[in-house]
Each structure stands twice: as C-alpha cells, then as structure tokens.
Amino acid sequence: MTQPKIMTFKELNISEPIWKALVNKNYETPTPIQVQAIPVALNGRDLLGIAQTGTGKTAAFAIPVIQQLNQVRPKGEKRVIKALILTPTRELAIQIDECFRDYARYTDLRHTVIFGGVKQKTQVDEIRQGTDVLIATPGRLLDLIGQKHISLAHIRHFILDEADRMLDMGFIHDIKRLLPMLPKKKQTLFFSATMPLAIANLSDSILHKPVKIEVTPVSSAVDTIEQGLYFVEKPQKRDLLITILKKEQSKSVLVFSRTKHGADKIARVLNKTGIGCEAIHGNKTQGARQRALTNFKSGKTRVIIATDIAARGIDIANLEMVINYDLPEVAETYVHRIGRTGRAGKSGRALSFCSQEEHVMLKGIQKLTGKKLDVQS
Ligand code: AMP
C-alpha cells in the first residue's frame, strides 16, 4: 500500500463548481481514499476500493462521477440516467443522495434516490422528470426496471457500494440479475470494507483492469489498552455515560458517536450536567473545531465527542480514555478508535457501549481482534 501524502483538493484537479461546494462543506484536505481514488476515477479507470464507511469514500466516488458527467452534458439534451450507485440500505442511499446534493450544488446535474419500504409514486415521478444520477437499493431498482420506469441502457458510471454488506444482506443474487442490464462499456467503481471470497470473485468478474486501493487495514488492537464493555440499550446510554464520567478520574476522554447529530445531542446533555464537553464533526466550522481541540488539549474541557472522520485529525498525546458510545459498523474502525489512547507506550482505557442491535458489530470486533472484551457491571 502506498502512503498517501497530504494534498489539497485543488491538486486533485477538482473542477471549480465542485471545489466551491467542498469549500462550503468545510472540507479542507482530501482523505486518504480520496487522494488515491479521485485521480484514478477521473482518468476513467475501474477501481477496487477497500474502505469502510467513515473514510470519506462517498466523496471519493461522487466527486469524479459528478465531474465527468458535468463535462459531457450538452445543453438541451434529454436527461437520461448516466450514473448508477447501488447501495444496500435505505439509510446509506439517503446519505449518498445528500452527498450528491451537496457536491453537485453548483452544477446542473440532477440526482434521484430510490429505495423500498415506501410508496414508489414520488420516486417514479422524479425519475420521469429526468435525472442524471440514480442512487438505489437493489430491490426497488429491480422493481422499477421491471415496470419499465427505469432503463440502465445509458449508464456510463456504475458504483457498487458496500459490496460485502450486500452479500451479508442477501443481495448478491439481485446484483447478478442487474449486471447484464448495464452497458458493456462503462466505468465501474467497486467498494467493500472487507474482501470475502465471494466478493473478490464478484469484483474479478465485473471490473476491467482495476486499480486497487486499500485504506487503513488494521487487525490487532494495541495490547496496552484495557478494553471494557457495557451491554446497555440506547435510551440508557446517556445515563451510563454520565455515571462513568462522574466516577472516573480520567482527565481527557474522547467519546465516539456514529452521527453528527448524535454527537451534538450527547454534548448538550453532558454540558447540562456540568461535565465540560464539546462536539467536533463535519458540520462545525474549522475555527470551531480548532477551538474545541485547543480547549481539550489545555484541559479546559475534559470530554470531546467526535465522529470518526472528525477524529482523524485529533492527535492528543495523553488521551486517557476512549468511549465508544456507539459501536462502529466496521470492526477495523474500533481498532483505530481505541488506538487513540495508550499511545507511545502509555496505558489507556477503552470502554464500549453495546445495545441489542449492535451485537452483530461486537461479534465482528471480537473476531477481528481475537479478544473478548471485559464485560463491566
Ligand atoms: P463516508 O465515509 O463517505 O461515509 O464519509 C464520512 C463523513 O466524512 C461524511 O460526513 C462526510 O461529509 C465527511 N467527509 C468526507 N470527506 C471529507 C473531507 N475531505 N474532509 C472532511 N470531511 C469529509
């Protein structure tokens, strides 16, 4: 694996309208997967990206797709679906659609998201009006193709997102039905957090001379970190966090939240109870994030709540404790998170909260690290 160097979006030859949109989002530097994937995808090559959620992989495929499509649409041409993004869940589909909304803001491209579990009418109406980019879950896509509302005949860019999760969720058969409906000549970007054999075979069969990109693969947890586990349901997590923070003497605590909204909520609750705390995530300005970090490093605030991506830039020498308020969806992220404490030979502690629906994630973590976390009471 080549070590990505720090680059700017300008150096990646991002076109002006997209670059402006990224500035609006407060993205300062591209993440490692973006540094590696964007130039490759802009060159029209196929890509095999081994990366998990939280690495910035959505922008890694959305930006080159937008840029390439924006260059080719002659004015007045009838809109046809030219890019298809296939993703396993409704939540991911919505998130990806929001990314397209944000990054394509200063282009005239249109994007539409479709997923099952809701009535199809609004989705069909939107597609009828013409769209350039379609973000879809497999079932609903097959349904609407079957009803002739969607044609994949003009697809130039096909993105398969979270392939391993597709497999886990039983979508492989749907994908195999969809593949022959796509034009032969197209760019395919294939993303998966892990590469079980079935996924490696699938990628082999659909990618043409792909460039392989892998970000931050890790497998072993740092031995000097004491790792504890609490089984706790979602509504009780707040109280547990407050109890732990009041009981523990740790001076600097980094709490991970899966979402930005969640991070803000936790910060509000802690501040109300008198525990000095700030949240950092992508919706905060660079100035606000910097201030929060300075306060944390100087000990002015004791607790910082961060999302995975916001925590990337945090380098705190004496971080005493990491708390996983939510378990990460991908096991490797757990190792990255807890590796924030126990640095440079110092001992550290990591506590994780696991609710009923997170048991599957816990299993993945214990399998990866080969270690059972110590259940706390
Ligand atoms: P993803 O891995 O695509 O789910 O992205 C995770 C989060 O990172 C999203 O909230 C993005 O808005 C954010 N993000 C993506 N790229 C960057 C970047 N270059 N700088 C800061 N945040 C980013």
Residues whose N, C-alpha, C, O or C-beta is under 5 A from the ligand:
A	BS01	AMP	N26 Y27 E28 T29 P30 T31 Q52 T53 G54 T55 G56 K57 T58 A59 G282 I309
